[in-house]
């Protein structure tokens, strides 16, 4: 739910259509050990919005968020 909210907010801030995120990408984000606060997740979503195409894939998560995977 938070990722969807952040996607809406970030895309609106950048003036672009809302991007979708694949279920596999959501699952990968769920498996991540989030040691920071909620801002860490929002920053990750913003990074994915900026660097991905129309849809955010698990490959985007691996490339831009969890590069060690």
N, C-alpha and C positions, 0 to 999 in steps of 0.2 A: 504494500500500500504506500509506503514512504517513497519507494522508487518511482511509482506512478505519479505521485504528487510532485516530486522533484523534477521528473521529466516535463510535466506540464509547466512548472514554474520556469525552469531553465530555458526551455524552447520559447516560451513567451518573452522572456527577458532578451533573448537573441533575435526575436522577431521571425522565427522559423516555425514551420508546421511541427506539431508534436511527433516525435519519433516513437517507434515501437521498439520493444525489447523482447527478444526471443525467450521462451521459457527456460531453455538451457542456460542462457546468460543469467537469468534470475536465480536459478538453482546454484550456479557457480558463485554468485555474490552471497547467497545464503551460507555457503560453506566457508566463506572467508572469515577469519578471526578478526572482528572489528574491535580494535583496542582503543580507538578514538571515540569521540562523541558523535552525535548525529551530523555534525558538520563534515566529518570525514566522508560519510556516505553521500551527502549532497555534493561535495567536491568531486567525488568519483563519478557521480551521475553527470555533473557538468563536463568533466573531462571526456566521458563517453559521448555526450551530445556533440561536443566540438570535434572530436576525432573520428567518429563513425559516420557511416553512410545513413541512408533513410531508416534503417533498422539496426539496432544494436545486437550483435551476435556474441556467442561465447568466444569466438576468435578475437573480437574487440576487447572483451574482458581480459583475456589472456595477454593480449598485446599492450594494452594501455593501463591495466589496473594490477593484474597479477602476473607480471612478466616471467616469473620463475616457474610457471606451470607449463 
